[in-house]
């Protein structure tokens, strides 16, 4: 997650959508006063800063009345006012209203089947290559993103633009041009891209049952963006 006062934008980091590469690129242009959350594992050239601070617990306690004590405990012991995959709805509560209302807010989203395949390869690589696709799907832990850029209903989008991963460089070029961020058409870094060695398109990988598992898990994102297999 990045909040830039220099360029007046808020970048919401979604899962498996080139978010790390975008963060590293943007960090090279951000000022010392901007907010950059840590990347794990750390990447050379990215310097996190200004993400710690006091959290006013009241707005979040009011929004989570059923979890009052856990929310209160979290707000007291956490030093991270901002964190890497922080939902836009939380960012909105933790920044001044004038910043939220005037800064350009954007994120990236990706076809769910392609996103799941990328997520699977990352986990399989981290587990030594022994994880099968069926075993991964059975776990049910998927890179679902819609709640990171919608309100509590999961229906209303609260960011200004959702960049399509399928047209990433062209759409980022439009965003960066609007924000006056220098961009030559490439991010210059490919964070976390080393996990995937099988580059077959997802249509050649998923069978019908696997396709339906992803379709069910990502029903809200499919409805929001009109994705198709």
TIGU-581009 format. One record per residue (C-alpha): residue number from 0; x, y, z. Coordinates in Angstrom, 3 decimals, decimal comma. Example, Ala and Ser with C-alpha at 12.3 -4.5 7.8 and 13.67 -1.06 7.14 Angstrom:
// TIGU-581009
> resi | xx | yy | zz
> 0 | 12,300 | -4,500 | 7,800;
> 1 | 13,670 | -1,060 | 7,140;
This chain:
// TIGU-581009
> resi | xx | yy | zz
> 0 | 0,000 | 0,000 | 0,000;
> 1 | 1,313 | 3,455 | -0,867;
> 2 | -0,012 | 6,890 | -0,003;
> 3 | 1,827 | 9,615 | -1,873;
> 4 | 1,411 | 13,227 | -0,829;
> 5 | 3,855 | 14,208 | -3,579;
> 6 | 1,647 | 12,851 | -6,374;
> 7 | -1,646 | 12,752 | -4,437;
> 8 | -2,569 | 9,110 | -4,906;
> 9 | -3,361 | 6,029 | -2,823;
> 10 | -2,349 | 2,662 | -4,247;
> 11 | -4,291 | -0,266 | -2,801;
> 12 | -2,271 | -3,467 | -3,125;
> 13 | -4,283 | -6,493 | -4,208;
> 14 | -3,064 | -10,097 | -4,293;
> 15 | -1,309 | -11,647 | -7,323;
> 16 | -1,741 | -8,584 | -9,551;
> 17 | 1,862 | -7,312 | -9,938;
> 18 | 1,388 | -5,251 | -6,772;
> 19 | 4,951 | -5,761 | -5,571;
> 20 | 6,421 | -4,675 | -8,911;
> 21 | 4,209 | -1,581 | -8,921;
> 22 | 5,216 | -0,725 | -5,349;
> 23 | 8,926 | -0,988 | -6,152;
> 24 | 8,480 | 1,194 | -9,241;
> 25 | 6,469 | 3,836 | -7,396;
> 26 | 8,852 | 3,857 | -4,435;
> 27 | 11,543 | 5,275 | -6,720;
> 28 | 9,392 | 8,340 | -7,331;
> 29 | 7,885 | 8,866 | -3,887;
> 30 | 9,111 | 11,517 | -1,465;
> 31 | 10,507 | 10,933 | 2,053;
> 32 | 7,151 | 12,109 | 3,462;
> 33 | 5,082 | 9,537 | 1,577;
> 34 | 3,764 | 6,320 | 3,166;
> 35 | 5,145 | 3,000 | 1,893;
> 36 | 4,367 | -0,256 | 3,662;
> 37 | 6,932 | -3,086 | 3,897;
> 38 | 7,320 | -5,801 | 1,263;
> 39 | 7,921 | -9,383 | 2,418;
> 40 | 10,495 | -10,593 | 1,599;
> 41 | 12,213 | -7,235 | 1,256;
> 42 | 13,291 | -6,116 | -2,217;
> 43 | 16,313 | -3,962 | -2,914;
> 44 | 15,348 | -0,465 | -3,979;
> 45 | 12,128 | -0,379 | -1,971;
> 46 | 12,360 | 1,598 | 1,263;
> 47 | 9,287 | 1,330 | 3,535;
> 48 | 8,571 | 4,408 | 5,602;
> 49 | 5,992 | 6,328 | 7,633;
> 50 | 3,606 | 3,355 | 7,954;
> 51 | 3,684 | 3,164 | 11,756;
> 52 | 1,661 | 5,392 | 14,015;
> 53 | -1,221 | 5,835 | 16,445;
> 54 | -4,568 | 4,335 | 15,432;
> 55 | -7,794 | 5,984 | 16,527;
> 56 | -9,846 | 2,900 | 17,477;
> 57 | -13,281 | 4,546 | 17,598;
> 58 | -14,308 | 4,305 | 13,892;
> 59 | -13,188 | 0,685 | 13,677;
> 60 | -14,834 | -0,296 | 16,963;
> 61 | -18,125 | 1,190 | 15,766;
> 62 | -17,880 | -0,803 | 12,549;
> 63 | -17,106 | -4,076 | 14,359;
> 64 | -19,466 | -4,059 | 17,392;
> 65 | -19,522 | -7,848 | 17,537;
> 66 | -15,747 | -7,947 | 17,858;
> 67 | -15,294 | -5,006 | 20,209;
> 68 | -12,541 | -6,430 | 22,401;
> 69 | -10,497 | -7,970 | 19,590;
> 70 | -10,709 | -4,725 | 17,605;
> 71 | -9,725 | -2,702 | 20,682;
> 72 | -6,786 | -4,999 | 21,424;
> 73 | -5,599 | -4,811 | 17,827;
> 74 | -5,752 | -1,041 | 17,750;
> 75 | -3,771 | -0,774 | 20,990;
> 76 | -0,945 | -3,240 | 20,347;
> 77 | -0,469 | -2,710 | 16,605;
> 78 | 2,204 | -0,243 | 15,558;
> 79 | 1,273 | -0,557 | 11,899;
> 80 | -1,188 | 2,151 | 11,007;
> 81 | -0,868 | 1,048 | 7,389;
> 82 | 0,044 | -2,408 | 6,058;
> 83 | 0,699 | -4,044 | 2,693;
> 84 | -2,663 | -5,549 | 1,643;
> 85 | -4,761 | -3,054 | 3,565;
> 86 | -8,346 | -2,714 | 2,281;
> 87 | -9,388 | 0,676 | 0,978;
> 88 | -12,187 | 0,806 | 3,555;
> 89 | -9,592 | 0,724 | 6,359;
> 90 | -7,384 | 3,281 | 4,662;
> 91 | -10,396 | 5,584 | 4,430;
> 92 | -10,831 | 5,423 | 8,206;
> 93 | -7,157 | 6,116 | 8,907;
> 94 | -6,492 | 9,131 | 6,699;
> 95 | -7,980 | 12,624 | 6,880;
> 96 | -11,225 | 12,995 | 4,937;
> 97 | -9,716 | 15,654 | 2,698;
> 98 | -6,919 | 13,249 | 1,697;
> 99 | -9,293 | 10,400 | 0,932;
> 100 | -11,679 | 12,620 | -1,017;
> 101 | -9,056 | 14,449 | -3,087;
> 102 | -6,350 | 11,822 | -3,747;
> 103 | -6,621 | 9,429 | -6,701;
> 104 | -7,208 | 5,881 | -5,462;
> 105 | -6,415 | 2,890 | -7,642;
> 106 | -5,634 | -0,829 | -7,601;
> 107 | -5,251 | -3,738 | -10,032;
> 108 | -7,502 | -6,748 | -10,593;
> 109 | -6,995 | -9,935 | -12,602;
> 110 | -8,971 | -12,736 | -14,208;
> 111 | -9,617 | -15,123 | -11,272;
> 112 | -8,545 | -18,312 | -13,063;
> 113 | -5,257 | -16,750 | -14,128;
> 114 | -4,804 | -15,269 | -10,659;
> 115 | -5,422 | -18,615 | -8,954;
> 116 | -2,945 | -20,362 | -11,217;
> 117 | -0,274 | -17,784 | -10,356;
> 118 | -1,095 | -18,154 | -6,648;
> 119 | -0,878 | -21,929 | -6,909;
> 120 | 2,570 | -21,820 | -8,534;
> 121 | 3,832 | -19,524 | -5,780;
> 122 | 2,690 | -21,908 | -3,043;
> 123 | 3,899 | -24,983 | -4,906;
> 124 | 7,359 | -23,433 | -5,305;
> 125 | 7,510 | -22,473 | -1,634;
> 126 | 6,603 | -26,042 | -0,684;
> 127 | 9,286 | -27,595 | -2,831;
> 128 | 7,123 | -28,428 | -5,837;
> 129 | 5,199 | -31,243 | -4,144;
> 130 | 1,830 | -29,456 | -4,028;
> 131 | -0,644 | -30,563 | -6,695;
> 132 | -3,274 | -28,225 | -8,131;
> 133 | -6,075 | -30,333 | -6,633;
> 134 | -4,434 | -30,210 | -3,204;
> 135 | -4,088 | -26,440 | -3,473;
> 136 | -7,724 | -26,002 | -4,528;
> 137 | -8,910 | -28,219 | -1,664;
> 138 | -7,399 | -25,821 | 0,867;
> 139 | -9,756 | -23,047 | -0,260;
> 140 | -7,311 | -20,249 | 0,490;
> 141 | -7,534 | -18,106 | -2,614;
> 142 | -6,292 | -14,596 | -3,598;
> 143 | -9,714 | -12,972 | -3,334;
> 144 | -9,489 | -9,205 | -3,667;
> 145 | -12,942 | -7,628 | -3,998;
> 146 | -13,131 | -6,636 | -0,308;
> 147 | -9,938 | -4,622 | -0,734;
> 148 | -11,553 | -2,106 | -3,077;
> 149 | -15,252 | -2,208 | -2,123;
> 150 | -17,249 | -1,057 | 0,879;
> 151 | -18,546 | -3,381 | 3,597;
> 152 | -21,294 | -4,699 | 1,311;
> 153 | -18,707 | -5,996 | -1,156;
> 154 | -20,727 | -4,395 | -3,951;
> 155 | -19,861 | -0,692 | -4,110;
> 156 | -16,384 | 0,061 | -5,462;
> 157 | -14,737 | 2,838 | -3,418;
> 158 | -11,545 | 3,370 | -5,416;
> 159 | -11,393 | 5,658 | -8,446;
> 160 | -9,975 | 3,124 | -10,877;
> 161 | -9,415 | -0,623 | -11,074;
> 162 | -6,648 | -1,312 | -13,564;
> 163 | -7,029 | -4,537 | -15,535;
> 164 | -4,028 | -6,829 | -15,198;
> 165 | -4,726 | -8,116 | -18,692;
> 166 | -3,937 | -4,628 | -20,043;
> 167 | -1,544 | -3,667 | -17,271;
> 168 | 1,115 | -1,498 | -18,888;
> 169 | -1,249 | 0,472 | -21,090;
> 170 | -3,636 | 1,236 | -18,226;
> 171 | -0,842 | 2,008 | -15,772;
> 172 | 0,496 | 4,383 | -18,412;
> 173 | -2,837 | 6,202 | -18,367;
> 174 | -2,864 | 6,387 | -14,570;
> 175 | 0,747 | 7,554 | -14,304;
> 176 | 0,196 | 10,153 | -17,022;
> 177 | -2,797 | 11,492 | -15,088;
> 178 | -0,659 | 11,666 | -11,916;
> 179 | 2,406 | 13,103 | -13,735;
> 180 | 4,578 | 10,151 | -12,695;
> 181 | 7,416 | 9,486 | -15,196;
> 182 | 6,845 | 6,167 | -16,983;
> 183 | 8,529 | 4,690 | -20,053;
> 184 | 6,157 | 1,768 | -20,498;
> 185 | 7,850 | -0,721 | -18,186;
> 186 | 8,062 | -1,135 | -14,418;
> 187 | 11,666 | -2,303 | -14,603;
> 188 | 11,107 | -5,024 | -12,027;
> 189 | 9,152 | -8,297 | -11,878;
> 190 | 8,573 | -8,987 | -8,203;
> 191 | 7,694 | -12,584 | -7,272;
> 192 | 7,530 | -13,696 | -10,912;
> 193 | 10,137 | -16,412 | -10,470;
> 194 | 7,686 | -18,912 | -8,981;
> 195 | 5,863 | -19,792 | -12,187;
> 196 | 7,756 | -21,963 | -14,640;
> 197 | 4,759 | -23,515 | -16,409;
> 198 | 3,507 | -20,706 | -18,654;
> 199 | 0,565 | -22,524 | -20,203;
> 200 | -2,636 | -20,439 | -20,364;
> 201 | -5,079 | -21,284 | -17,583;
> 202 | -7,605 | -22,674 | -20,101;
> 203 | -5,133 | -25,455 | -20,863;
> 204 | -4,619 | -26,272 | -17,189;
> 205 | -8,000 | -26,338 | -15,433;
> 206 | -10,429 | -29,193 | -15,939;
> 207 | -14,179 | -28,601 | -15,625;
> 208 | -14,345 | -29,337 | -11,892;
> 209 | -11,352 | -27,140 | -11,118;
> 210 | -12,854 | -24,364 | -13,232;
> 211 | -16,105 | -24,523 | -11,246;
> 212 | -14,274 | -24,373 | -7,893;
> 213 | -12,646 | -21,103 | -8,928;
> 214 | -15,892 | -19,787 | -10,397;
> 215 | -17,720 | -20,359 | -7,105;
> 216 | -14,954 | -18,886 | -4,926;
> 217 | -14,688 | -15,742 | -7,042;
> 218 | -18,374 | -15,224 | -7,761;
> 219 | -18,355 | -11,626 | -6,510;
> 220 | -15,327 | -10,627 | -8,553;
> 221 | -16,755 | -12,301 | -11,644;
> 222 | -20,007 | -10,397 | -11,156;
> 223 | -18,233 | -7,089 | -10,546;
> 224 | -15,958 | -7,277 | -13,574;
> 225 | -17,627 | -9,660 | -15,993;
> 226 | -14,774 | -12,131 | -16,130;
> 227 | -15,280 | -15,299 | -18,153;
> 228 | -13,364 | -18,532 | -18,413;
